[in-house]
Amino acid sequence: MTKRTRPWGYSDLTDAQLPDWNLHTDTVSVRGGLARSGFGEGAEALYLNSGFTYDSAEQAESAFKDETEHHLYSRFSNPTVAMFEDRLAAIEGAEACFATSSGMAAMFASVACLVKQGDHIVASASMFSSCYVVITEILPSWGVTFELVEGTEEKDWAAALSKPTAVVVIETPSNPLMEIVDIAMVSRLAHKVGATVVVDNVMASPVMQKPLELGADVVFYSATKHIDGQGRVLGGAILGSREYIKTKVLPFARHTGPSMSAFNAWVLLKSLETMTMRVERMNSSALKVAEFLAQQDGISLVSYPFLKSHKGYDLAKRQMGGGGSTVAFAVDGDKAATFKFMNALKVIDISNNLGDSKSLITHPASTTHRRLSPEVQATMGITENLMRLSVGLEHPDDLLHDLKQALGN
Ligand SMILES: *Cc1c(COP(=O)(O)O)cnc(C)c1O
């Protein structure tokens, strides 16, 4: 666990009281960032307060001058949120973290804090539809230009990254088609033109992919997905160097207010304790589901990174610890046949969420990616018979049974 630099929690302990070896992720997931209040509470305390008080006017002044560390206001920082940030940073192997109210708040703040009018963004074309709207509509309306590239093609990246670029955004695996982008290759090309590489690591989760180790600069999450993973709260997180969080993210977030609530941080701290177990189980079940679907009659496509038939299989095996919890697949037939199949499922729920303990199925063309034009949907491979299945924690045999009966096989 990282030694805390704040004046509470672990920094009150002597070095001799702290483990002097590298702890495993499982251990960091339950103990990282823990800062007990002095009452000796076992579980993390919920500091459900908006403001903080000072012993003296002098202390307030020095806190505002950043001379002493003291929480000022929960829009900037909060003890429960800080525990979540420190724990997730320890799991990710990042120097620092800032927690946000949702994944989109994390995406927007992580990129917007780096760009000004006239700057250029390069992004992989296949991405979560709200990220697509931020890059292709919202930021351009403020004078930030963009170019989208076919994420799997090195030559397309090389061409796009021959121009001065402020930020590169990649989502890998992509939502919903599970395409794989080579994080190390893109980071190398991006750094040559001085760009900051931001990775949407939602689909892989902190358990299965470490973009910072592969050369990326910034990672963001929708904590709503695998981090909570139990369908309860929204949340997000931005991770990167101390310098980036301190000089870019914090000033931006402090004044624009995308902060995470203490209550959500408290829920998410507990979720982190079981995240590794949950994600490993979801990944192993997703592989079983993908292998099963690939052998079924009536299925025209299965896209899962750890299936040998996947275009990015070798790369996925190198860069990920598991193939993810999401399987994209299509039935033979039109939209009506697809809806009929979805409606026949008895265990798997129809929902636009993912990374949940309950298995969820989505029809991207009519829901999550509906806002994209038919042409853009086509370039992303989103057809009317495509579905995205987020594999949960049910027994995998019950999921296979459910899929089989809905296919009528
Ligand atoms: C869900 C999701 C987001 C946005 O997260 P919210 O918590 O819903 O705001 C961003 N990127 C990907 C890949 C996602 O799946």
The ligand as a Tripos MOL2 file, in Angstrom:
@<TRIPOS>MOLECULE
LIG
   15    15     1     0     0
SMALL
NO_CHARGES

@<TRIPOS>ATOM
      1 C1        -20.3190    3.7530  -19.3850 C.3       1 LIG1
      2 C2        -19.1240    4.1920  -20.1080 C.ar      1 LIG1
      3 C3        -18.6870    5.5160  -20.0030 C.ar      1 LIG1
      4 C4        -19.4350    6.5730  -19.2280 C.3       1 LIG1
      5 O1        -19.6020    6.2940  -17.8760 O.3       1 LIG1
      6 P1        -20.8270    6.8410  -16.9610 P.3       1 LIG1
      7 O2        -20.4510    6.4210  -15.5800 O.co2     1 LIG1
      8 O3        -22.0610    6.1720  -17.4640 O.co2     1 LIG1
      9 O4        -20.8870    8.3140  -17.1380 O.co2     1 LIG1
     10 C5        -17.5430    5.8610  -20.7100 C.ar      1 LIG1
     11 N1        -16.8770    4.9600  -21.4690 N.ar      1 LIG1
     12 C6        -17.2830    3.6730  -21.5800 C.ar      1 LIG1
     13 C7        -16.4990    2.7260  -22.4260 C.3       1 LIG1
     14 C8        -18.4150    3.2470  -20.9050 C.ar      1 LIG1
     15 O5        -18.8290    1.9840  -21.0360 O.3       1 LIG1
@<TRIPOS>BOND
     1     1     2 1
     2     2     3 ar
     3     2    14 ar
     4     3     4 1
     5     3    10 ar
     6     4     5 1
     7     5     6 1
     8     6     7 2
     9     6     8 1
    10     6     9 1
    11    10    11 ar
    12    11    12 ar
    13    12    13 1
    14    12    14 ar
    15    14    15 1
@<TRIPOS>SUBSTRUCTURE
     1 LIG1         1 GROUP 0 **** ****
